[in-house]
Amino acid sequence: QCKPPLKVKDLFIDIQDGKILMALLEVLSGQKLMHEYKSSTHRIFRLNNIAKALKFLEDSNVKLVSIDAAEIADGNSSLVLGLIWNIILFFQIKELTGNLNRNSSSSSLSSGPSGPESDTSHPSTPSVERNVPVTVKDQRKAIRALLIWVQRKTRKYGVAVQDFASSWRSGLAFLAIIKAIDSTLVDMKQALEKSARENLEDAFSIAQNKLGVPRLLEPEDIMVESPDEQSIVTYVAQFLEHFPELEGVCF
């Protein structure tokens, strides 16, 4: 979305001079950062670019644990991925679920669904605001808010979603969300007769071609013993982003 557009070919390499990172944050936040970018092959300037981006995140109350400019400049894969996940969580998932809560008739999820979908072992989730640091507790609250939204959208189709991992392997949960958005796009009876691979392929294709939700996953990503929770959370959150009218859920 940058002008001119920027392309990322290798995240771990392309992020090392700070340009991609600063451009990403500029697009996500709507604030100007690129005017502070300095193009240079010298490490000191690359570190300075990254440091400015990290400072911007800290000023935005994104809590970065054990992530410093040197590690990003060196392309440390685990820390780069950790940084990107924190950005996704703050600018997409946390904000969207915060909107979801604010648009509800109550400021908490304590009166969530009863029955098998409810989980009283989890504390109630207050409205998530952007003026507090993103902590592990915040992550859990945001993900929990998204999970309850999914449960409310899918349960009428007989799909039990208990988590953001194994509950998605059959593909039925993805299809149920799509059907909740547009009932004409999915036939759940037919889906029950199909394989998991077919359902996953159908869901990802329909979401991209009919709803404009980017295809971030492939069937192979989900058809494993332990699907990656963060990947599924990131993908599912897109449905909230693309269809904000679905956020008016009464908790």
C-alpha positions as CSV (number, residue, x, y, z in Angstrom):
1,Q,0.0,0.0,0.0
2,C,3.0,2.3,-0.1
3,K,3.5,4.8,-2.9
4,P,5.5,3.6,-4.7
5,P,4.7,0.0,-3.6
6,L,7.3,-2.0,-1.7
7,K,7.7,-5.7,-2.1
8,V,9.1,-8.2,0.5
9,K,10.9,-11.1,-1.1
10,D,12.7,-12.3,2.0
11,L,11.4,-10.9,5.3
12,F,14.5,-11.7,7.3
13,I,16.8,-9.9,4.8
14,D,14.5,-7.1,3.7
15,I,13.7,-6.0,7.2
16,Q,17.4,-5.5,8.1
17,D,17.7,-1.8,7.0
18,G,14.5,-0.7,8.7
19,K,12.8,0.6,5.5
20,I,10.2,-2.2,5.2
21,L,9.5,-2.0,9.0
22,M,9.1,1.8,9.0
23,A,6.9,1.7,5.8
24,L,4.7,-1.0,7.4
25,L,4.1,0.9,10.6
26,E,3.4,4.1,8.6
27,V,0.7,2.3,6.6
28,L,-0.8,0.6,9.7
29,S,-0.8,3.7,11.9
30,G,-1.5,6.4,9.4
31,Q,1.4,8.4,10.9
32,K,4.5,9.6,9.0
33,L,7.7,7.6,9.7
34,M,9.4,7.3,6.3
35,H,10.8,10.9,6.4
36,E,13.1,9.6,9.2
37,Y,14.4,6.8,7.1
38,K,18.0,7.1,6.0
39,S,19.2,4.8,3.2
40,S,22.7,3.5,3.8
41,T,24.8,0.3,3.8
42,H,26.5,1.3,7.0
43,R,25.3,-0.7,10.0
44,I,25.0,2.3,12.3
45,F,22.4,3.9,10.0
46,R,20.5,0.7,9.6
47,L,20.4,0.3,13.4
48,N,19.2,3.8,13.7
49,N,16.3,3.2,11.3
50,I,15.2,0.1,13.2
51,A,15.6,1.8,16.5
52,K,13.2,4.6,15.4
53,A,10.6,2.0,14.3
54,L,10.9,0.2,17.7
55,K,10.7,3.5,19.5
56,F,7.5,4.3,17.6
57,L,6.1,0.9,18.7
58,E,7.0,1.5,22.3
59,D,5.5,5.0,22.2
60,S,2.3,3.3,20.9
61,N,2.4,1.0,24.0
62,V,3.4,-2.1,22.1
63,K,5.4,-4.0,24.7
64,L,8.5,-5.5,23.0
65,V,10.2,-8.1,25.1
66,S,13.9,-8.9,24.3
67,I,13.6,-7.4,20.8
68,D,16.3,-4.9,20.0
69,A,17.5,-3.2,16.8
70,A,20.7,-5.3,16.6
71,E,18.8,-8.5,16.5
72,I,16.5,-7.2,13.7
73,A,19.4,-5.8,11.8
74,D,21.1,-9.3,12.0
75,G,17.9,-11.0,10.7
76,N,17.4,-13.1,13.8
77,S,14.4,-15.1,12.5
78,S,12.7,-15.9,15.8
79,L,12.9,-12.3,17.0
80,V,11.8,-10.9,13.6
81,L,8.8,-13.2,13.7
82,G,8.1,-12.2,17.2
83,L,8.2,-8.6,16.2
84,I,5.8,-9.1,13.3
85,W,3.4,-11.1,15.5
86,N,3.3,-8.2,18.0
87,I,2.5,-5.8,15.2
88,I,-0.2,-8.0,13.9
89,L,-1.7,-8.5,17.4
90,F,-1.7,-4.7,18.1
91,F,-2.7,-3.2,14.8
92,Q,-5.1,-5.9,13.7
93,I,-6.3,-8.4,16.3
94,K,-6.3,-6.3,19.4
95,E,-7.8,-3.3,17.7
96,L,-10.5,-5.3,15.9
97,T,-11.5,-7.2,19.0
98,G,-11.5,-3.9,20.9
99,N,-13.9,-2.5,18.4
100,L,-16.0,-5.7,18.8
101,N,-16.2,-5.1,22.5
102,R,-16.9,-1.4,22.2
103,N,-19.7,-2.0,19.8
104,S,-21.4,-4.6,22.1
105,S,-24.1,-3.7,24.6
106,S,-21.7,-4.5,27.5
107,S,-18.1,-3.7,28.1
108,S,-17.2,-7.3,29.1
109,L,-17.6,-10.8,27.8
110,S,-18.6,-12.1,31.3
111,S,-22.1,-12.8,30.0
112,G,-20.8,-14.9,27.1
113,P,-22.6,-17.9,25.7
114,S,-23.8,-20.6,28.0
115,G,-23.6,-24.3,27.3
116,P,-20.7,-26.3,25.8
117,E,-19.2,-23.3,24.0
118,S,-18.7,-21.3,27.2
119,D,-15.6,-21.6,29.2
120,T,-16.0,-20.3,32.7
121,S,-12.3,-21.1,33.5
122,H,-11.4,-17.9,31.5
123,P,-11.8,-14.6,33.2
124,S,-14.2,-12.0,31.7
125,T,-12.7,-9.9,28.9
126,P,-13.0,-6.2,29.4
127,S,-13.0,-3.8,26.5
128,V,-9.5,-3.7,24.9
129,E,-8.2,-0.2,24.5
130,R,-5.0,0.9,22.7
131,N,-3.8,3.1,25.5
132,V,-2.3,0.2,27.5
133,P,0.7,-2.0,26.6
134,V,0.2,-5.2,24.8
135,T,1.0,-7.8,27.4
136,V,0.5,-11.6,27.4
137,K,-2.7,-11.0,29.3
138,D,-3.9,-8.6,26.6
139,Q,-3.1,-11.2,24.0
140,R,-5.2,-13.8,25.7
141,K,-8.1,-11.4,26.1
142,A,-8.0,-10.3,22.4
143,I,-7.8,-13.9,21.2
144,R,-10.6,-14.9,23.6
145,A,-12.8,-12.1,22.3
146,L,-12.2,-13.3,18.7
147,L,-12.9,-16.9,19.7
148,I,-16.3,-16.0,21.3
149,W,-17.2,-14.0,18.1
150,V,-16.4,-17.1,16.1
151,Q,-18.4,-19.3,18.3
152,R,-21.4,-17.0,18.1
153,K,-21.2,-16.9,14.3
154,T,-20.7,-20.7,13.7
155,R,-22.7,-22.5,16.4
156,K,-26.0,-22.1,14.5
157,Y,-24.5,-24.3,11.8
158,G,-23.6,-27.1,14.3
159,V,-19.9,-26.3,14.3
160,A,-18.2,-26.5,17.7
161,V,-15.1,-24.2,17.8
162,Q,-13.2,-24.7,21.0
163,D,-9.8,-23.1,20.1
164,F,-7.7,-21.7,17.2
165,A,-6.0,-25.0,16.5
166,S,-7.6,-28.5,16.1
167,S,-11.1,-27.1,15.8
168,W,-10.3,-25.8,12.3
169,R,-8.8,-29.0,10.8
170,S,-12.0,-30.1,9.2
171,G,-12.5,-26.8,7.4
172,L,-16.1,-26.6,8.6
173,A,-15.3,-23.7,10.9
174,F,-13.9,-21.6,8.1
175,L,-17.0,-22.4,5.9
176,A,-19.4,-21.6,8.8
177,I,-17.9,-18.1,9.2
178,I,-18.2,-17.5,5.4
179,K,-21.8,-18.7,5.5
180,A,-22.5,-16.3,8.4
181,I,-21.4,-13.5,6.2
182,D,-23.2,-14.7,3.0
183,S,-25.4,-17.7,3.3
184,T,-25.5,-18.2,-0.5
185,L,-21.7,-19.0,-0.7
186,V,-21.7,-22.2,1.3
187,D,-23.8,-25.4,1.5
188,M,-23.0,-26.9,4.9
189,K,-24.7,-30.2,4.1
190,Q,-22.5,-30.7,1.1
191,A,-19.5,-29.8,3.2
192,L,-20.2,-32.6,5.7
193,E,-19.8,-35.1,2.8
194,K,-16.4,-33.7,1.7
195,S,-12.9,-34.3,3.0
196,A,-11.1,-31.9,5.2
197,R,-8.8,-30.9,2.3
198,E,-11.7,-30.2,0.0
199,N,-13.4,-28.0,2.7
200,L,-10.3,-26.1,3.5
201,E,-9.6,-25.5,-0.2
202,D,-13.2,-24.4,-0.8
203,A,-13.1,-22.1,2.2
204,F,-9.8,-20.3,1.3
205,S,-10.8,-20.0,-2.3
206,I,-14.3,-18.6,-1.6
207,A,-13.0,-16.2,1.0
208,Q,-10.4,-14.8,-1.4
209,N,-12.5,-14.8,-4.6
210,K,-15.9,-13.9,-3.2
211,L,-15.2,-11.9,-0.1
212,G,-11.7,-10.4,-0.8
213,V,-10.1,-12.0,2.2
214,P,-6.4,-12.6,1.3
215,R,-5.4,-16.3,1.2
216,L,-2.8,-16.5,4.0
217,L,-3.2,-20.2,4.6
218,E,-3.1,-23.5,2.6
219,P,-4.9,-26.7,3.5
220,E,-1.5,-28.3,4.3
221,D,-1.0,-25.6,7.0
222,I,-4.2,-26.8,8.8
223,M,-4.1,-30.5,8.1
224,V,-1.4,-31.2,10.8
225,E,-1.7,-32.5,14.3
226,S,-1.2,-29.1,15.9
227,P,-2.1,-26.2,13.5
228,D,-0.3,-22.9,14.3
229,E,-2.7,-20.9,16.5
230,Q,-1.2,-17.5,15.6
231,S,-1.6,-18.2,11.9
232,I,-5.2,-19.1,12.3
233,V,-5.9,-16.2,14.6
234,T,-4.4,-13.8,12.1
235,Y,-6.3,-15.2,9.2
236,V,-9.7,-15.3,11.0
237,A,-9.3,-11.7,12.2
238,Q,-9.4,-10.6,8.6
239,F,-13.1,-11.5,8.4
240,L,-13.7,-8.9,11.1
241,E,-11.6,-6.4,9.3
242,H,-13.3,-6.9,6.0
243,F,-16.8,-7.1,7.4
244,P,-17.0,-4.6,10.3
245,E,-20.8,-4.7,10.3
246,L,-20.4,-8.2,11.9
247,E,-18.8,-6.6,14.9
248,G,-22.1,-5.5,16.5
249,V,-22.4,-8.6,18.6
250,C,-24.4,-8.4,21.8
251,F,-22.3,-10.0,24.6
